[in-house]
Amino acid sequence: MTEYDWPDWMPEPVRKELSDFWTCFGRTMADWERYVETTVPGGMAAVGSVRTIYSSGGPMTGRFVPAWNNMARVVWDDGTVRYGSFEQIGGVPTVSKKEWLDRGIVLFGPDMDGWRFVCPSCGNVQSVASILAVAPELARDDVKAWIYCDCQGRHVEGGCNWTLGGLLRTHRLEVVTADGSVVPVFEFAGG
């Protein structure tokens, strides 16, 4: 196996697999890094981040290790390795909670009251601020708990009655929390 500065958390079998694949036929580990930078959302910073990959057994979340093509591994805290694709055909992309929060700040600033979300069912654009403007009697924290996953019509006038907590999966983005939970969310408006 080729010498490479592997992260401590990456199990030896995964290191060997990547090294064996990327150091044959004149390739080097620099080719793997170029592949990750040009193909994987988030580039090399994505390696080790908490992400969800997909297999015939369903989604699996853990530390992300892109391998080749659209294939990847996730490593669980106990060292277990699972194999799958980081692109679900016809599926839903995922981001870490940190990536999602960072994107919201870039688009709208640090005040989450102004973050705008789009309902995937009716296209309604809503924010905590816009909801409280039409329904000032609602508690801000209550609105923050559903603004990214329920259309406003479910709680106040406007929009529709859509929720991402139902059986139909119309959402286009999922956020992976620190504990590995996957949360469907509305997309940001304009983002």
C-alpha positions as CSV (number, residue, x, y, z in Angstrom):
1,M,0.0,0.0,0.0
2,T,1.3,3.5,-0.9
3,E,2.2,5.9,1.8
4,Y,-0.4,8.5,2.2
5,D,-1.5,10.8,5.1
6,W,-4.8,9.1,5.9
7,P,-7.1,10.5,8.6
8,D,-6.9,8.5,11.9
9,W,-10.5,7.6,11.8
10,M,-10.3,5.8,8.4
11,P,-10.1,2.0,8.8
12,E,-7.2,0.2,7.3
13,P,-9.3,-1.8,4.8
14,V,-10.7,1.4,3.3
15,R,-7.2,2.9,3.1
16,K,-6.0,-0.2,1.3
17,E,-8.9,-0.2,-1.1
18,L,-8.4,3.4,-2.1
19,S,-4.7,3.0,-2.4
20,D,-4.9,-0.2,-4.5
21,F,-7.4,1.4,-6.9
22,W,-5.8,4.8,-7.2
23,T,-2.1,3.7,-7.4
24,C,-2.4,1.2,-10.3
25,F,-2.0,1.9,-14.0
26,G,0.2,5.0,-13.4
27,R,-2.3,6.7,-11.1
28,T,-1.4,8.3,-7.8
29,M,-3.2,9.4,-4.7
30,A,-3.0,12.9,-6.1
31,D,-5.4,11.6,-8.8
32,W,-7.8,10.6,-6.1
33,E,-7.6,14.1,-4.6
34,R,-8.3,15.6,-8.0
35,Y,-11.2,13.3,-8.5
36,V,-12.7,14.2,-5.1
37,E,-12.1,18.0,-5.7
38,T,-13.8,17.9,-9.2
39,T,-16.5,15.4,-8.7
40,V,-17.7,15.3,-5.0
41,P,-19.8,18.2,-3.7
42,G,-17.6,19.9,-1.1
43,G,-14.4,18.6,-2.5
44,M,-11.7,17.2,-0.1
45,A,-13.5,19.0,2.8
46,A,-16.3,16.4,2.3
47,V,-14.0,13.5,3.3
48,G,-14.9,12.6,6.9
49,S,-18.0,14.8,7.0
50,V,-21.2,13.2,8.0
51,R,-23.2,12.3,4.9
52,T,-25.7,9.8,3.6
53,I,-25.0,7.3,0.9
54,Y,-27.4,4.8,-0.7
55,S,-27.5,1.1,-1.4
56,S,-30.2,-1.4,-2.2
57,G,-30.7,-1.7,1.6
58,G,-31.5,2.1,1.8
59,P,-29.7,5.2,3.0
60,M,-26.7,4.9,5.4
61,T,-25.2,7.8,7.2
62,G,-21.6,8.1,8.6
63,R,-18.2,9.6,7.9
64,F,-18.0,10.0,4.2
65,V,-15.3,8.5,2.0
66,P,-15.6,9.0,-1.7
67,A,-14.0,6.1,-3.6
68,W,-14.4,6.3,-7.4
69,N,-17.2,7.1,-10.0
70,N,-20.2,7.7,-7.7
71,M,-19.2,5.0,-5.2
72,A,-18.4,5.8,-1.6
73,R,-18.1,4.4,1.9
74,V,-19.4,5.6,5.2
75,V,-17.6,4.8,8.4
76,W,-19.5,4.5,11.6
77,D,-18.1,5.5,15.0
78,D,-17.5,1.9,15.8
79,G,-15.4,1.4,12.7
80,T,-18.0,-0.4,10.6
81,V,-17.8,0.4,6.9
82,R,-20.8,0.4,4.6
83,Y,-20.6,0.7,0.8
84,G,-22.9,2.6,-1.6
85,S,-23.4,5.4,-4.0
86,F,-23.2,9.1,-3.0
87,E,-25.7,9.9,-5.8
88,Q,-29.1,8.3,-5.4
89,I,-30.7,7.8,-8.8
90,G,-33.8,9.9,-8.7
91,G,-33.0,10.6,-5.0
92,V,-32.5,13.5,-2.7
93,P,-29.2,15.2,-2.1
94,T,-28.0,15.6,1.5
95,V,-25.9,18.1,3.3
96,S,-24.6,18.3,6.8
97,K,-26.4,20.6,9.2
98,K,-23.3,22.9,9.3
99,E,-23.3,23.1,5.5
100,W,-27.0,23.9,5.5
101,L,-26.6,26.6,8.2
102,D,-23.6,28.1,6.4
103,R,-25.6,28.3,3.2
104,G,-28.4,30.1,5.0
105,I,-26.0,32.6,6.4
106,V,-24.4,33.2,3.0
107,L,-27.9,33.7,1.3
108,F,-29.7,35.6,4.0
109,G,-27.4,36.6,6.9
110,P,-27.1,35.3,10.4
111,D,-30.7,36.3,11.5
112,M,-32.7,33.1,10.8
113,D,-36.0,35.0,11.0
114,G,-35.2,36.3,7.4
115,W,-34.2,33.0,5.9
116,R,-36.7,32.2,3.1
117,F,-37.9,28.7,2.2
118,V,-39.9,27.4,-0.8
119,C,-42.7,24.9,-0.4
120,P,-42.0,22.1,-2.9
121,S,-45.8,21.6,-3.4
122,C,-47.2,25.1,-4.1
123,G,-44.0,27.2,-4.4
124,N,-45.0,29.5,-1.5
125,V,-42.0,31.5,-0.2
126,Q,-42.0,31.9,3.5
127,S,-39.8,33.0,6.4
128,V,-40.3,33.4,10.2
129,A,-40.5,37.1,9.6
130,S,-43.2,36.8,6.9
131,I,-45.2,34.4,9.1
132,L,-45.1,36.6,12.1
133,A,-46.1,39.6,10.0
134,V,-49.4,37.9,9.1
135,A,-49.8,36.0,12.4
136,P,-48.1,38.0,15.2
137,E,-49.9,35.9,17.8
138,L,-47.7,32.9,17.0
139,A,-44.7,32.2,19.1
140,R,-41.4,32.8,17.2
141,D,-39.9,29.5,18.5
142,D,-42.9,27.5,17.3
143,V,-42.7,29.0,13.8
144,K,-38.9,28.2,13.7
145,A,-39.7,24.6,14.5
146,W,-41.7,24.2,11.2
147,I,-40.8,27.0,8.8
148,Y,-38.4,24.7,6.9
149,C,-40.7,21.7,6.6
150,D,-44.3,22.8,6.7
151,C,-46.0,25.2,4.3
152,Q,-47.5,28.2,6.1
153,G,-51.1,27.1,5.0
154,R,-50.8,24.3,7.5
155,H,-50.6,26.9,10.4
156,V,-51.9,30.2,9.0
157,E,-53.6,31.6,5.9
158,G,-51.6,31.4,2.7
159,G,-49.7,28.7,0.9
160,C,-51.0,25.2,1.1
161,N,-51.3,22.5,3.7
162,W,-48.1,20.6,2.7
163,T,-45.7,19.0,5.2
164,L,-42.5,17.0,4.8
165,G,-43.6,14.9,7.7
166,G,-46.0,12.9,5.5
167,L,-45.8,9.8,3.3
168,L,-45.2,11.6,0.0
169,R,-41.5,12.6,-0.5
170,T,-41.5,15.7,-2.6
171,H,-38.6,17.4,-1.0
172,R,-35.3,18.0,-2.8
173,L,-32.9,18.3,0.1
174,E,-32.1,16.5,3.3
175,V,-30.0,17.7,6.2
176,V,-27.9,15.2,8.2
177,T,-27.6,16.2,11.9
178,A,-24.7,15.4,14.2
179,D,-26.3,12.2,15.5
180,G,-26.9,11.0,11.9
181,S,-30.6,11.7,11.7
182,V,-31.8,12.8,8.2
183,V,-34.2,15.7,8.2
184,P,-36.1,16.6,5.0
185,V,-36.2,20.4,4.4
186,F,-37.6,22.9,2.0
187,E,-35.0,24.5,-0.3
188,F,-33.9,28.0,0.3
189,A,-35.5,30.6,-1.9
190,G,-33.0,31.9,-4.3
191,G,-30.4,29.4,-3.4
